[in-house]
Amino acid sequence: MSTVTSAVTQQQEGYVLTLDCSEAPGLVHAVSGFLMEQHGDIHELKQFDDVRGGHFFLRVHFTIAVDQADPGLDALRGAFVAVAERHAMRFELREASARRRVLVMVSKFAHCLNDLLFRSRIGELPMEIAAVVSNHPDHRALVEWHGIPFFHVPVTAATKPEAEARLLDLVDRFEIELVVLARYMQILSDDLTTQLTGRAINIHHSFLPSFKGARPYHQAWERGVKTVGATAHYVSSELDEGPIISQQVREVDHSFGPEDLVAAGRDTECRALSNAVKWHCEGRVVLHGHRTVVLL
């Protein structure tokens, strides 16, 4: 379901409400009724009814009518609590213009990092990259050119607990809302992934069949793959198997050498990751068990 009205005026502050709960009659009415009480003007509404699981998902972008006083974010949140409690809803209510604070983690491959830096700089992604962490010093100059703090945090088997503790300290220090692993080639501990549940996104290649370990694109070339792809997903304790947010696929053929597959893979990785980050920051992704619902 999609409802679109007039464009948001510059005098209005838009809000985005994202919620999910068990399916029941009257849920859309409850939300729209609340918005009517608040003099809300709906600009976009997306919903999904999971008939198999008996669950309901909704995202609505609204503004307060121009002839009404805007009560503000805190007042709107407080007023919606009664609706949420009545229907056992999980919800998030944010200002539509708010930019999420993001920490990017990277190792030696810079293509996803560079893509996120560029898209953030031109305003394509509704986020602020507050810091970049790497287990190698290679990309300090690139990151600092963008005016972003860069932290070199080496990781070995012996220092991994200290490195992860420092990462969590940076998350708290910079008030980070989302951690993005932009080809960060270190496995996070189960404890860390638990602490970052629902607020850490990873990217990895996707091949059929799958090739793990070193030089996956070269392994794929040796097997004559016909598809190159990438998957962006929430980080979980199961390596590269967290809830999927975005995927990209590109067909290839026998004329592609290993280097061509690597180049094609870079493109799909950048696009899948940027889409996942954008949708998360816009409040379009609802994490539900091992799956996600993306309300586009």
C-alpha positions as CSV (number, residue, x, y, z in Angstrom):
1,M,0.0,0.0,0.0
2,S,1.4,3.4,-0.9
3,T,-0.1,6.8,-0.3
4,V,1.5,10.0,-1.6
5,T,0.3,13.6,-1.1
6,S,1.9,17.0,-1.8
7,A,5.6,17.6,-1.3
8,V,6.9,18.5,2.1
9,T,7.1,22.2,2.5
10,Q,10.2,23.9,3.8
11,Q,8.2,25.2,6.8
12,Q,7.3,21.7,8.0
13,E,9.4,19.2,9.9
14,G,8.8,15.7,8.6
15,Y,8.7,12.6,10.7
16,V,9.2,8.9,10.0
17,L,7.4,6.3,12.1
18,T,8.4,2.6,11.6
19,L,6.7,-0.1,13.6
20,D,5.8,-3.8,13.8
21,C,3.5,-6.0,15.9
22,S,1.3,-9.1,15.7
23,E,-1.4,-8.9,13.1
24,A,-4.8,-7.7,14.3
25,P,-7.7,-5.8,12.9
26,G,-7.6,-2.0,13.1
27,L,-3.9,-1.4,13.1
28,V,-3.8,1.0,10.2
29,H,-6.8,2.8,11.7
30,A,-5.0,3.1,15.0
31,V,-2.0,4.7,13.4
32,S,-3.9,7.0,11.0
33,G,-6.2,8.0,13.8
34,F,-3.3,9.0,15.9
35,L,-1.9,11.0,13.1
36,M,-5.3,12.7,12.6
37,E,-5.3,13.7,16.3
38,Q,-1.8,15.2,15.8
39,H,-2.9,17.0,12.6
40,G,-0.5,14.8,10.7
41,D,-0.4,14.9,6.9
42,I,0.7,11.5,5.4
43,H,3.2,11.8,2.5
44,E,4.1,8.1,2.2
45,L,2.7,5.0,3.8
46,K,4.1,1.4,3.2
47,Q,2.8,-1.6,5.0
48,F,3.3,-5.4,4.8
49,D,1.1,-8.1,6.3
50,D,2.9,-11.3,6.8
51,V,0.1,-13.7,6.6
52,R,2.3,-16.7,7.2
53,G,3.8,-15.4,10.4
54,G,0.8,-13.3,11.5
55,H,2.9,-10.1,11.8
56,F,2.3,-6.6,10.6
57,F,4.9,-4.0,9.5
58,L,4.4,-0.3,8.7
59,R,6.4,2.8,7.8
60,V,4.8,6.2,7.5
61,H,6.3,9.5,6.6
62,F,4.2,12.4,7.7
63,T,4.3,16.1,8.5
64,I,2.2,18.3,10.8
65,A,-0.3,20.4,8.9
66,V,1.0,23.9,8.1
67,D,-1.7,25.7,10.0
68,Q,-0.9,23.7,13.2
69,A,1.8,24.1,15.8
70,D,4.3,21.2,15.6
71,P,4.5,19.6,19.0
72,G,8.0,18.3,18.4
73,L,9.6,14.9,18.4
74,D,9.6,14.2,22.1
75,A,5.9,15.1,22.5
76,L,5.0,13.0,19.5
77,R,6.9,10.0,20.8
78,G,5.3,10.3,24.2
79,A,1.8,10.6,22.7
80,F,2.3,7.5,20.5
81,V,3.4,5.3,23.5
82,A,-0.3,4.7,24.4
83,V,-1.0,3.4,20.9
84,A,2.1,1.3,20.9
85,E,1.3,-0.3,24.3
86,R,-2.3,-1.0,23.3
87,H,-1.2,-3.0,20.3
88,A,2.2,-4.3,21.7
89,M,4.1,-2.5,18.9
90,R,7.8,-2.0,18.6
91,F,8.3,1.4,17.1
92,E,10.8,4.0,16.1
93,L,9.9,7.7,15.5
94,R,12.5,10.0,14.0
95,E,12.7,13.4,12.3
96,A,12.8,12.7,8.6
97,S,15.8,15.0,8.1
98,A,17.9,13.4,10.9
99,R,21.2,11.9,9.8
100,R,22.3,8.8,11.5
101,R,25.7,8.7,13.1
102,V,27.8,6.0,11.4
103,L,31.1,4.4,12.2
104,V,32.7,2.6,9.2
105,M,35.2,-0.3,9.6
106,V,37.6,-1.2,6.8
107,S,40.7,-3.2,6.2
108,K,42.8,-2.9,3.0
109,F,40.1,-2.9,0.2
110,A,38.9,0.7,-0.1
111,H,36.2,0.5,-2.7
112,C,33.2,0.3,-0.3
113,L,34.7,2.9,2.0
114,N,35.3,5.3,-0.8
115,D,31.8,4.8,-2.2
116,L,30.2,5.5,1.2
117,L,32.4,8.6,1.8
118,F,31.4,10.0,-1.6
119,R,27.7,9.2,-1.3
120,S,27.6,10.7,2.2
121,R,29.5,13.8,1.1
122,I,27.0,14.6,-1.7
123,G,24.0,13.9,0.5
124,E,22.8,10.7,-1.2
125,L,22.9,8.8,2.1
126,P,21.1,10.3,5.1
127,M,24.0,9.7,7.5
128,E,27.0,11.4,9.0
129,I,30.2,9.3,9.0
130,A,31.5,10.2,12.5
131,A,34.6,8.0,12.4
132,V,36.5,5.3,10.5
133,V,38.3,2.4,12.2
134,S,40.8,0.1,10.4
135,N,43.1,-2.7,11.4
136,H,45.6,-1.2,8.8
137,P,46.8,2.4,8.4
138,D,46.5,2.5,4.6
139,H,43.4,4.7,4.3
140,R,44.2,7.4,6.8
141,A,44.9,10.1,4.2
142,L,41.7,9.4,2.3
143,V,39.5,9.5,5.4
144,E,41.2,12.6,6.9
145,W,40.8,14.4,3.5
146,H,37.1,14.1,4.1
147,G,37.6,15.7,7.5
148,I,36.7,12.5,9.4
149,P,38.6,11.0,12.4
150,F,40.6,7.9,11.5
151,F,41.5,5.3,14.1
152,H,44.1,2.6,13.5
153,V,43.2,-0.4,15.7
154,P,45.5,-3.4,14.9
155,V,44.0,-6.8,15.7
156,T,45.8,-10.0,16.5
157,A,44.6,-13.1,18.3
158,A,46.2,-11.8,21.5
159,T,44.9,-8.2,21.2
160,K,41.4,-8.9,19.9
161,P,39.6,-8.4,23.2
162,E,41.3,-5.0,23.7
163,A,40.6,-4.0,20.1
164,E,36.9,-4.8,20.4
165,A,36.8,-2.9,23.7
166,R,38.3,0.1,22.0
167,L,35.7,-0.2,19.2
168,L,32.9,-0.2,21.7
169,D,34.5,2.8,23.4
170,L,34.5,4.7,20.1
171,V,30.8,3.7,19.5
172,D,29.9,5.3,22.8
173,R,32.2,8.3,22.4
174,F,30.9,9.2,19.0
175,E,27.3,8.3,19.8
176,I,27.2,5.8,16.9
177,E,23.8,4.5,15.7
178,L,25.1,2.2,13.0
179,V,28.4,0.3,12.4
180,V,29.2,-0.5,8.8
181,L,31.8,-3.2,8.0
182,A,33.0,-2.0,4.6
183,R,35.2,-5.0,3.7
184,Y,36.5,-5.3,7.3
185,M,38.4,-8.5,7.1
186,Q,38.2,-9.5,10.8
187,I,35.7,-11.8,12.4
188,L,33.9,-10.2,15.3
189,S,33.4,-12.1,18.5
190,D,30.0,-13.4,19.5
191,D,29.9,-11.0,22.4
192,L,30.5,-8.0,20.1
193,T,28.0,-9.1,17.5
194,T,25.4,-9.5,20.3
195,Q,26.0,-6.0,21.5
196,L,25.7,-4.7,18.0
197,T,22.5,-6.6,17.0
198,G,20.4,-4.7,14.5
199,R,22.9,-1.9,14.3
200,A,25.9,-3.4,12.3
201,I,25.8,-4.1,8.6
202,N,28.4,-6.2,6.7
203,I,29.0,-6.8,3.0
204,H,30.4,-10.0,1.3
205,H,30.5,-11.5,-2.1
206,S,27.8,-13.9,-3.3
207,F,28.6,-16.8,-5.6
208,L,26.8,-19.8,-6.7
209,P,28.5,-22.1,-5.8
210,S,30.1,-20.3,-2.8
211,F,33.8,-19.8,-2.5
212,K,35.2,-19.0,1.0
213,G,38.6,-18.1,2.1
214,A,41.4,-16.3,0.2
215,R,41.0,-15.0,-3.4
216,P,37.3,-16.0,-3.8
217,Y,37.1,-14.3,-7.3
218,H,40.1,-16.3,-8.5
219,Q,38.4,-19.5,-7.2
220,A,35.2,-18.5,-9.0
221,W,37.1,-17.9,-12.3
222,E,38.7,-21.4,-12.0
223,R,35.2,-22.9,-11.7
224,G,33.8,-20.8,-14.6
225,V,31.0,-19.0,-12.7
226,K,28.3,-17.2,-14.6
227,T,27.1,-14.9,-11.8
228,V,28.8,-12.4,-9.6
229,G,27.0,-10.8,-6.7
230,A,27.1,-9.3,-3.3
231,T,25.0,-9.5,-0.1
232,A,24.6,-6.8,2.6
233,H,23.2,-8.1,5.9
234,Y,23.1,-7.4,9.6
235,V,26.0,-8.9,11.5
236,S,25.3,-12.0,13.5
237,S,27.4,-14.7,15.2
238,E,27.1,-16.9,12.1
239,L,29.7,-15.7,9.7
240,D,28.2,-14.0,6.6
241,E,24.8,-15.5,7.4
242,G,23.0,-12.6,9.2
243,P,19.6,-11.3,8.1
244,I,19.8,-10.1,4.5
245,I,19.0,-6.5,3.7
246,S,20.2,-6.0,0.1
247,Q,21.6,-8.1,-2.8
248,Q,23.0,-7.3,-6.2
249,V,23.7,-9.7,-9.0
250,R,25.6,-9.3,-12.3
251,E,25.9,-11.9,-15.1
252,V,29.4,-12.7,-16.4
253,D,30.8,-15.2,-18.9
254,H,33.9,-17.1,-20.0
255,S,35.5,-13.9,-21.4
256,F,35.9,-12.5,-17.8
257,G,39.3,-13.0,-16.4
258,P,40.0,-13.1,-12.6
259,E,40.6,-9.3,-12.6
260,D,37.4,-8.7,-14.5
261,L,35.5,-10.7,-11.9
262,V,37.1,-8.7,-9.1
263,A,36.1,-5.4,-10.8
264,A,32.5,-6.6,-11.3
265,G,32.4,-7.8,-7.7
266,R,33.5,-4.3,-6.5
267,D,30.6,-2.7,-8.2
268,T,28.0,-5.1,-6.8
269,E,29.5,-4.8,-3.3
270,C,29.3,-1.0,-3.4
271,R,25.8,-1.0,-4.6
272,A,24.4,-3.6,-2.2
273,L,26.1,-2.0,0.7
274,S,25.0,1.6,-0.1
275,N,21.4,0.4,-0.6
276,A,21.4,-1.4,2.7
277,V,22.9,1.6,4.6
278,K,20.4,4.0,2.9
279,W,17.4,1.9,3.7
280,H,18.5,1.4,7.3
281,C,19.1,5.1,7.8
282,E,15.7,5.9,6.3
283,G,14.0,3.6,8.7
284,R,12.8,1.2,6.0
285,V,14.3,-2.0,7.4
286,V,12.6,-4.0,10.2
287,L,14.6,-6.8,11.7
288,H,12.3,-9.8,12.4
289,G,14.0,-12.9,13.6
290,H,16.4,-14.1,11.0
291,R,14.7,-12.1,8.2
292,T,14.2,-8.5,7.4
293,V,11.3,-6.6,5.9
294,V,12.3,-3.7,3.7
295,L,9.5,-1.2,3.2
296,L,10.4,0.5,-0.1
